[in-house]
Amino acid sequence: MAQEQRKVLTGTVVSNKMDKTVVVRVERAHRHPLYGKIVRTHKKYHAHDENNACKEGDVVRIRETRPMSKNKRWVVIETIRRAQ
């Protein structure tokens, strides 16, 4: 039985005020279907941070997981770059 791959996204931590939770902003660039211009969109995800290690400005990688609360369905798997 093959195990399914979970979604992995990369984004920036915009809030770490909650206990064991961070808010990660993920930006996406796509081409407008009619005009062809590159359009940037973003979405914010609540992610589980077990050790409260992330700070605002960190670039992190998050992975989809089981629902942990009403809004939290992602978990931080690694910190790519620390904030200055």
Biopython code that builds the backbone (N, CA, C, O; Angstrom):
import numpy as np
from Bio.PDB.StructureBuilder import StructureBuilder

atoms = [
    (1, "MET", "N", (0.839, -1.182, 0.000)),
    (1, "MET", "CA", (0.000, 0.000, 0.000)),
    (1, "MET", "C", (0.882, 1.242, 0.000)),
    (1, "MET", "O", (1.696, 1.433, 0.904)),
    (2, "ALA", "N", (0.719, 2.079, -1.008)),
    (2, "ALA", "CA", (1.548, 3.273, -1.147)),
    (2, "ALA", "C", (1.072, 4.373, -0.201)),
    (2, "ALA", "O", (-0.127, 4.590, -0.026)),
    (3, "GLN", "N", (2.043, 5.062, 0.405)),
    (3, "GLN", "CA", (1.708, 6.161, 1.297)),
    (3, "GLN", "C", (1.622, 7.445, 0.476)),
    (3, "GLN", "O", (2.492, 7.722, -0.350)),
    (4, "GLU", "N", (0.571, 8.223, 0.709)),
    (4, "GLU", "CA", (0.392, 9.450, -0.070)),
    (4, "GLU", "C", (1.351, 10.537, 0.384)),
    (4, "GLU", "O", (1.719, 10.611, 1.556)),
    (5, "GLN", "N", (1.754, 11.387, -0.569)),
    (5, "GLN", "CA", (2.631, 12.499, -0.255)),
    (5, "GLN", "C", (1.802, 13.660, 0.298)),
    (5, "GLN", "O", (0.727, 13.965, -0.219)),
    (6, "ARG", "N", (2.302, 14.294, 1.337)),
    (6, "ARG", "CA", (1.605, 15.446, 1.891)),
    (6, "ARG", "C", (2.160, 16.716, 1.285)),
    (6, "ARG", "O", (3.322, 16.760, 0.881)),
    (7, "LYS", "N", (1.331, 17.757, 1.218)),
    (7, "LYS", "CA", (1.758, 19.027, 0.635)),
    (7, "LYS", "C", (2.817, 19.676, 1.518)),
    (7, "LYS", "O", (2.728, 19.638, 2.745)),
    (8, "VAL", "N", (3.812, 20.269, 0.881)),
    (8, "VAL", "CA", (4.874, 20.996, 1.581)),
    (8, "VAL", "C", (4.947, 22.390, 0.978)),
    (8, "VAL", "O", (5.029, 22.540, -0.241)),
    (9, "LEU", "N", (4.917, 23.426, 1.840)),
    (9, "LEU", "CA", (4.967, 24.812, 1.397)),
    (9, "LEU", "C", (6.093, 25.544, 2.121)),
    (9, "LEU", "O", (6.522, 25.126, 3.196)),
    (10, "THR", "N", (6.563, 26.624, 1.535)),
    (10, "THR", "CA", (7.606, 27.454, 2.142)),
    (10, "THR", "C", (7.065, 28.863, 2.309)),
    (10, "THR", "O", (6.479, 29.420, 1.380)),
    (11, "GLY", "N", (7.261, 29.446, 3.493)),
    (11, "GLY", "CA", (6.750, 30.790, 3.737)),
    (11, "GLY", "C", (7.476, 31.473, 4.870)),
    (11, "GLY", "O", (8.429, 30.939, 5.438)),
    (12, "THR", "N", (7.002, 32.678, 5.192)),
    (12, "THR", "CA", (7.612, 33.518, 6.212)),
    (12, "THR", "C", (6.705, 33.587, 7.437)),
    (12, "THR", "O", (5.490, 33.733, 7.307)),
    (13, "VAL", "N", (7.296, 33.483, 8.624)),
    (13, "VAL", "CA", (6.534, 33.582, 9.866)),
    (13, "VAL", "C", (6.145, 35.044, 10.073)),
    (13, "VAL", "O", (7.010, 35.920, 10.106)),
    (14, "VAL", "N", (4.843, 35.308, 10.214)),
    (14, "VAL", "CA", (4.381, 36.678, 10.436)),
    (14, "VAL", "C", (3.884, 36.891, 11.863)),
    (14, "VAL", "O", (3.736, 38.034, 12.298)),
    (15, "SER", "N", (3.624, 35.805, 12.601)),
    (15, "SER", "CA", (3.184, 35.938, 13.991)),
    (15, "SER", "C", (3.577, 34.688, 14.775)),
    (15, "SER", "O", (3.433, 33.566, 14.289)),
    (16, "ASN", "N", (4.078, 34.899, 15.999)),
    (16, "ASN", "CA", (4.391, 33.774, 16.883)),
    (16, "ASN", "C", (3.848, 34.041, 18.285)),
    (16, "ASN", "O", (4.416, 33.584, 19.277)),
    (17, "LYS", "N", (2.752, 34.779, 18.357)),
    (17, "LYS", "CA", (2.209, 35.199, 19.648)),
    (17, "LYS", "C", (1.442, 34.098, 20.375)),
    (17, "LYS", "O", (1.216, 34.199, 21.580)),
    (18, "MET", "N", (1.041, 33.050, 19.658)),
    (18, "MET", "CA", (0.305, 31.956, 20.285)),
    (18, "MET", "C", (1.272, 30.909, 20.817)),
    (18, "MET", "O", (2.434, 30.865, 20.412)),
    (19, "ASP", "N", (0.792, 30.069, 21.723)),
    (19, "ASP", "CA", (1.622, 29.021, 22.291)),
    (19, "ASP", "C", (1.672, 27.840, 21.330)),
    (19, "ASP", "O", (0.634, 27.278, 20.980)),
    (20, "LYS", "N", (2.877, 27.464, 20.902)),
    (20, "LYS", "CA", (3.120, 26.332, 20.000)),
    (20, "LYS", "C", (2.449, 26.483, 18.642)),
    (20, "LYS", "O", (2.202, 25.490, 17.958)),
    (21, "THR", "N", (2.152, 27.716, 18.249)),
    (21, "THR", "CA", (1.532, 27.973, 16.949)),
    (21, "THR", "C", (2.180, 29.195, 16.322)),
    (21, "THR", "O", (2.440, 30.190, 16.997)),
    (22, "VAL", "N", (2.437, 29.110, 15.016)),
    (22, "VAL", "CA", (2.926, 30.260, 14.259)),
    (22, "VAL", "C", (2.015, 30.467, 13.058)),
    (22, "VAL", "O", (1.385, 29.528, 12.571)),
    (23, "VAL", "N", (1.956, 31.711, 12.587)),
    (23, "VAL", "CA", (1.213, 32.015, 11.374)),
    (23, "VAL", "C", (2.243, 32.227, 10.271)),
    (23, "VAL", "O", (3.146, 33.055, 10.399)),
    (24, "VAL", "N", (2.096, 31.465, 9.183)),
    (24, "VAL", "CA", (3.062, 31.482, 8.085)),
    (24, "VAL", "C", (2.390, 32.043, 6.844)),
    (24, "VAL", "O", (1.333, 31.563, 6.433)),
    (25, "ARG", "N", (3.006, 33.066, 6.240)),
    (25, "ARG", "CA", (2.489, 33.659, 5.011)),
    (25, "ARG", "C", (3.208, 33.021, 3.822)),
    (25, "ARG", "O", (4.432, 33.095, 3.711)),
    (26, "VAL", "N", (2.434, 32.395, 2.939)),
    (26, "VAL", "CA", (2.982, 31.724, 1.765)),
    (26, "VAL", "C", (2.597, 32.535, 0.531)),
    (26, "VAL", "O", (1.414, 32.738, 0.261)),
    (27, "GLU", "N", (3.600, 32.999, -0.216)),
    (27, "GLU", "CA", (3.354, 33.766, -1.441)),
    (27, "GLU", "C", (3.409, 32.844, -2.643)),
    (27, "GLU", "O", (4.174, 31.880, -2.679)),
    (28, "ARG", "N", (2.572, 33.165, -3.634)),
    (28, "ARG", "CA", (2.510, 32.373, -4.856)),
    (28, "ARG", "C", (2.426, 33.335, -6.026)),
    (28, "ARG", "O", (1.679, 34.312, -5.977)),
    (29, "ALA", "N", (3.182, 33.069, -7.068)),
    (29, "ALA", "CA", (3.142, 33.911, -8.268)),
    (29, "ALA", "C", (2.572, 33.084, -9.413)),
    (29, "ALA", "O", (3.024, 31.967, -9.664)),
    (30, "HIS", "N", (1.581, 33.634, -10.106)),
    (30, "HIS", "CA", (1.002, 32.939, -11.253)),
    (30, "HIS", "C", (0.688, 33.951, -12.344)),
    (30, "HIS", "O", (0.571, 35.148, -12.081)),
    (31, "ARG", "N", (0.558, 33.470, -13.543)),
    (31, "ARG", "CA", (0.300, 34.324, -14.690)),
    (31, "ARG", "C", (-1.204, 34.543, -14.831)),
    (31, "ARG", "O", (-1.985, 33.595, -14.748)),
    (32, "HIS", "N", (-1.609, 35.798, -15.045)),
    (32, "HIS", "CA", (-3.019, 36.119, -15.254)),
    (32, "HIS", "C", (-3.487, 35.448, -16.551)),
    (32, "HIS", "O", (-2.808, 35.545, -17.573)),
    (33, "PRO", "N", (-4.646, 34.764, -16.519)),
    (33, "PRO", "CA", (-5.061, 33.987, -17.686)),
    (33, "PRO", "C", (-5.332, 34.811, -18.943)),
    (33, "PRO", "O", (-5.112, 34.320, -20.050)),
    (34, "LEU", "N", (-5.801, 36.046, -18.803)),
    (34, "LEU", "CA", (-6.124, 36.856, -19.980)),
    (34, "LEU", "C", (-5.000, 37.827, -20.338)),
    (34, "LEU", "O", (-4.620, 37.937, -21.504)),
    (35, "TYR", "N", (-4.469, 38.532, -19.334)),
    (35, "TYR", "CA", (-3.525, 39.608, -19.616)),
    (35, "TYR", "C", (-2.061, 39.188, -19.563)),
    (35, "TYR", "O", (-1.190, 39.925, -20.024)),
    (36, "GLY", "N", (-1.789, 38.041, -19.019)),
    (36, "GLY", "CA", (-0.424, 37.519, -19.034)),
    (36, "GLY", "C", (0.509, 38.100, -17.995)),
    (36, "GLY", "O", (1.663, 37.680, -17.910)),
    (37, "LYS", "N", (0.048, 39.049, -17.205)),
    (37, "LYS", "CA", (0.889, 39.656, -16.175)),
    (37, "LYS", "C", (1.095, 38.673, -15.019)),
    (37, "LYS", "O", (0.199, 37.895, -14.691)),
    (38, "ILE", "N", (2.276, 38.714, -14.410)),
    (38, "ILE", "CA", (2.544, 37.887, -13.237)),
    (38, "ILE", "C", (1.841, 38.524, -12.039)),
    (38, "ILE", "O", (2.072, 39.691, -11.722)),
    (39, "VAL", "N", (0.988, 37.754, -11.384)),
    (39, "VAL", "CA", (0.216, 38.245, -10.249)),
    (39, "VAL", "C", (0.677, 37.504, -8.999)),
    (39, "VAL", "O", (0.743, 36.275, -8.985)),
    (40, "ARG", "N", (0.997, 38.267, -7.944)),
    (40, "ARG", "CA", (1.400, 37.655, -6.675)),
    (40, "ARG", "C", (0.188, 37.573, -5.756)),
    (40, "ARG", "O", (-0.533, 38.555, -5.577)),
    (41, "THR", "N", (-0.028, 36.405, -5.181)),
    (41, "THR", "CA", (-1.076, 36.243, -4.177)),
    (41, "THR", "C", (-0.436, 35.634, -2.935)),
    (41, "THR", "O", (0.641, 35.042, -3.011)),
    (42, "HIS", "N", (-1.094, 35.780, -1.806)),
    (42, "HIS", "CA", (-0.582, 35.167, -0.588)),
    (42, "HIS", "C", (-1.724, 34.584, 0.224)),
    (42, "HIS", "O", (-2.885, 34.958, 0.059)),
    (43, "LYS", "N", (-1.368, 33.661, 1.104)),
    (43, "LYS", "CA", (-2.330, 33.046, 2.005)),
    (43, "LYS", "C", (-1.610, 32.774, 3.315)),
    (43, "LYS", "O", (-0.417, 32.472, 3.320)),
    (44, "LYS", "N", (-2.334, 32.881, 4.432)),
    (44, "LYS", "CA", (-1.739, 32.647, 5.734)),
    (44, "LYS", "C", (-2.215, 31.304, 6.285)),
    (44, "LYS", "O", (-3.401, 30.981, 6.221)),
    (45, "TYR", "N", (-1.287, 30.535, 6.821)),
    (45, "TYR", "CA", (-1.580, 29.226, 7.398)),
    (45, "TYR", "C", (-1.145, 29.214, 8.855)),
    (45, "TYR", "O", (-0.105, 29.775, 9.200)),
    (46, "HIS", "N", (-1.938, 28.574, 9.713)),
    (46, "HIS", "CA", (-1.545, 28.354, 11.100)),
    (46, "HIS", "C", (-0.812, 27.024, 11.146)),
    (46, "HIS", "O", (-1.318, 26.009, 10.669)),
    (47, "ALA", "N", (0.392, 27.037, 11.729)),
    (47, "ALA", "CA", (1.215, 25.832, 11.761)),
    (47, "ALA", "C", (1.668, 25.541, 13.187)),
    (47, "ALA", "O", (1.894, 26.453, 13.983)),
    (48, "HIS", "N", (1.797, 24.246, 13.494)),
    (48, "HIS", "CA", (2.216, 23.794, 14.820)),
    (48, "HIS", "C", (3.734, 23.893, 14.937)),
    (48, "HIS", "O", (4.467, 23.380, 14.092)),
    (49, "ASP", "N", (4.196, 24.561, 15.998)),
    (49, "ASP", "CA", (5.623, 24.724, 16.277)),
    (49, "ASP", "C", (5.862, 24.184, 17.686)),
    (49, "ASP", "O", (5.730, 24.918, 18.665)),
    (50, "GLU", "N", (6.207, 22.923, 17.786)),
    (50, "GLU", "CA", (6.258, 22.215, 19.065)),
    (50, "GLU", "C", (7.161, 22.878, 20.102)),
    (50, "GLU", "O", (6.806, 22.932, 21.280)),
    (51, "ASN", "N", (8.325, 23.384, 19.684)),
    (51, "ASN", "CA", (9.296, 23.923, 20.640)),
    (51, "ASN", "C", (9.262, 25.440, 20.762)),
    (51, "ASN", "O", (10.130, 26.017, 21.417)),
    (52, "ASN", "N", (8.287, 26.099, 20.150)),
    (52, "ASN", "CA", (8.221, 27.563, 20.130)),
    (52, "ASN", "C", (9.549, 28.152, 19.654)),
    (52, "ASN", "O", (10.024, 29.143, 20.209)),
    (53, "ALA", "N", (10.147, 27.546, 18.632)),
    (53, "ALA", "CA", (11.473, 27.945, 18.174)),
    (53, "ALA", "C", (11.431, 29.046, 17.121)),
    (53, "ALA", "O", (12.414, 29.769, 16.955)),
    (54, "CYS", "N", (10.330, 29.190, 16.414)),
    (54, "CYS", "CA", (10.259, 30.151, 15.301)),
    (54, "CYS", "C", (10.017, 31.564, 15.810)),
    (54, "CYS", "O", (9.288, 31.786, 16.777)),
    (55, "LYS", "N", (10.655, 32.517, 15.123)),
    (55, "LYS", "CA", (10.450, 33.931, 15.421)),
    (55, "LYS", "C", (9.913, 34.614, 14.175)),
    (55, "LYS", "O", (10.005, 34.067, 13.077)),
    (56, "GLU", "N", (9.350, 35.812, 14.339)),
    (56, "GLU", "CA", (8.846, 36.564, 13.185)),
    (56, "GLU", "C", (9.978, 36.843, 12.218)),
    (56, "GLU", "O", (11.074, 37.229, 12.624)),
    (57, "GLY", "N", (9.707, 36.647, 10.936)),
    (57, "GLY", "CA", (10.701, 36.880, 9.899)),
    (57, "GLY", "C", (11.436, 35.628, 9.455)),
    (57, "GLY", "O", (12.091, 35.645, 8.413)),
    (58, "ASP", "N", (11.348, 34.542, 10.213)),
    (58, "ASP", "CA", (11.988, 33.285, 9.811)),
    (58, "ASP", "C", (11.324, 32.734, 8.560)),
    (58, "ASP", "O", (10.113, 32.855, 8.381)),
    (59, "VAL", "N", (12.128, 32.128, 7.699)),
    (59, "VAL", "CA", (11.586, 31.421, 6.534)),
    (59, "VAL", "C", (11.548, 29.950, 6.903)),
    (59, "VAL", "O", (12.575, 29.360, 7.240)),
    (60, "VAL", "N", (10.355, 29.354, 6.840)),
    (60, "VAL", "CA", (10.165, 27.974, 7.292)),
    (60, "VAL", "C", (9.483, 27.136, 6.218)),
    (60, "VAL", "O", (8.843, 27.655, 5.304)),
    (61, "ARG", "N", (9.642, 25.824, 6.358)),
    (61, "ARG", "CA", (8.940, 24.877, 5.501)),
    (61, "ARG", "C", (7.879, 24.198, 6.353)),
    (61, "ARG", "O", (8.174, 23.717, 7.447)),
    (62, "ILE", "N", (6.629, 24.155, 5.854)),
    (62, "ILE", "CA", (5.524, 23.546, 6.599)),
    (62, "ILE", "C", (4.939, 22.392, 5.787)),
    (62, "ILE", "O", (4.976, 22.398, 4.556)),
    (63, "ARG", "N", (4.395, 21.394, 6.505)),
    (63, "ARG", "CA", (3.817, 20.211, 5.874)),
    (63, "ARG", "C", (2.390, 20.007, 6.374)),
    (63, "ARG", "O", (2.090, 20.254, 7.542)),
    (64, "GLU", "N", (1.531, 19.564, 5.496)),
    (64, "GLU", "CA", (0.150, 19.282, 5.849)),
    (64, "GLU", "C", (0.103, 18.115, 6.828)),
    (64, "GLU", "O", (0.891, 17.176, 6.719)),
    (65, "THR", "N", (-0.822, 18.174, 7.783)),
    (65, "THR", "CA", (-0.939, 17.115, 8.779)),
    (65, "THR", "C", (-2.393, 16.991, 9.213)),
    (65, "THR", "O", (-3.272, 17.651, 8.659)),
    (66, "ARG", "N", (-2.636, 16.157, 10.190)),
    (66, "ARG", "CA", (-4.005, 15.987, 10.681)),
    (66, "ARG", "C", (-4.473, 17.280, 11.351)),
    (66, "ARG", "O", (-3.642, 18.081, 11.780)),
    (67, "PRO", "N", (-5.785, 17.497, 11.448)),
    (67, "PRO", "CA", (-6.266, 18.694, 12.147)),
    (67, "PRO", "C", (-5.869, 18.669, 13.623)),
    (67, "PRO", "O", (-6.131, 17.697, 14.332)),
    (68, "MET", "N", (-5.235, 19.749, 14.071)),
    (68, "MET", "CA", (-4.816, 19.848, 15.468)),
    (68, "MET", "C", (-5.721, 20.768, 16.264)),
    (68, "MET", "O", (-5.786, 20.676, 17.490)),
    (69, "SER", "N", (-6.421, 21.659, 15.568)),
    (69, "SER", "CA", (-7.388, 22.543, 16.199)),
    (69, "SER", "C", (-8.317, 23.044, 15.108)),
    (69, "SER", "O", (-8.310, 22.528, 13.990)),
    (70, "LYS", "N", (-9.115, 24.048, 15.434)),
    (70, "LYS", "CA", (-10.072, 24.575, 14.458)),
    (70, "LYS", "C", (-9.374, 25.067, 13.190)),
    (70, "LYS", "O", (-9.850, 24.806, 12.085)),
    (71, "ASN", "N", (-8.258, 25.772, 13.334)),
    (71, "ASN", "CA", (-7.574, 26.368, 12.186)),
    (71, "ASN", "C", (-6.251, 25.705, 11.829)),
    (71, "ASN", "O", (-5.727, 25.936, 10.740)),
    (72, "LYS", "N", (-5.705, 24.895, 12.714)),
    (72, "LYS", "CA", (-4.332, 24.405, 12.561)),
    (72, "LYS", "C", (-4.297, 23.038, 11.893)),
    (72, "LYS", "O", (-4.714, 22.037, 12.477)),
    (73, "ARG", "N", (-3.778, 23.007, 10.624)),
    (73, "ARG", "CA", (-3.676, 21.762, 9.884)),
    (73, "ARG", "C", (-2.297, 21.566, 9.267)),
    (73, "ARG", "O", (-2.121, 20.722, 8.389)),
    (74, "TRP", "N", (-1.314, 22.350, 9.727)),
    (74, "TRP", "CA", (0.042, 22.300, 9.200)),
    (74, "TRP", "C", (1.022, 22.202, 10.355)),
    (74, "TRP", "O", (0.710, 22.593, 11.480)),
    (75, "VAL", "N", (2.210, 21.679, 10.073)),
    (75, "VAL", "CA", (3.252, 21.565, 11.099)),
    (75, "VAL", "C", (4.572, 22.058, 10.492)),
    (75, "VAL", "O", (4.862, 21.800, 9.324)),
    (76, "VAL", "N", (5.368, 22.771, 11.303)),
    (76, "VAL", "CA", (6.671, 23.274, 10.856)),
    (76, "VAL", "C", (7.637, 22.100, 10.841)),
    (76, "VAL", "O", (7.812, 21.424, 11.856)),
    (77, "ILE", "N", (8.274, 21.850, 9.683)),
    (77, "ILE", "CA", (9.223, 20.729, 9.609)),
    (77, "ILE", "C", (10.679, 21.194, 9.649)),
    (77, "ILE", "O", (11.551, 20.445, 10.089)),
    (78, "GLU", "N", (10.953, 22.427, 9.193)),
    (78, "GLU", "CA", (12.322, 22.932, 9.300)),
    (78, "GLU", "C", (12.347, 24.442, 9.136)),
    (78, "GLU", "O", (11.455, 25.040, 8.534)),
    (79, "THR", "N", (13.395, 25.041, 9.687)),
    (79, "THR", "CA", (13.642, 26.462, 9.509)),
    (79, "THR", "C", (14.727, 26.615, 8.445)),
    (79, "THR", "O", (15.843, 26.121, 8.613)),
    (80, "ILE", "N", (14.398, 27.297, 7.357)),
    (80, "ILE", "CA", (15.338, 27.464, 6.261)),
    (80, "ILE", "C", (16.303, 28.612, 6.549)),
    (80, "ILE", "O", (17.513, 28.482, 6.364)),
    (81, "ARG", "N", (15.744, 29.751, 7.009)),
    (81, "ARG", "CA", (16.582, 30.920, 7.274)),
    (81, "ARG", "C", (16.057, 31.647, 8.491)),
    (81, "ARG", "O", (14.856, 31.889, 8.609)),
    (82, "ARG", "N", (16.952, 31.994, 9.392)),
    (82, "ARG", "CA", (16.580, 32.738, 10.596)),
    (82, "ARG", "C", (16.461, 34.230, 10.295)),
    (82, "ARG", "O", (17.141, 34.741, 9.405)),
    (83, "ALA", "N", (15.607, 34.922, 11.029)),
    (83, "ALA", "CA", (15.490, 36.380, 10.902)),
    (83, "ALA", "C", (16.695, 37.045, 11.548)),
    (83, "ALA", "O", (17.267, 36.522, 12.504)),
    (84, "GLN", "N", (17.078, 38.212, 11.013)),
    (84, "GLN", "CA", (18.217, 38.932, 11.577)),
    (84, "GLN", "C", (17.826, 39.580, 12.875)),
    (84, "GLN", "O", (18.651, 40.237, 13.510)),
]
sb = StructureBuilder()
sb.init_structure("model")
sb.init_model(0)
sb.init_chain("A")
sb.init_seg("    ")
for serial, (resi, resn, name, xyz) in enumerate(atoms, 1):
    if name == "N":
        sb.init_residue(resn, " ", resi, " ")
    sb.init_atom(name, np.array(xyz, "f"), 0.0, 1.0, " ", f" {name:<3s}", serial, name[0])
structure = sb.get_structure()
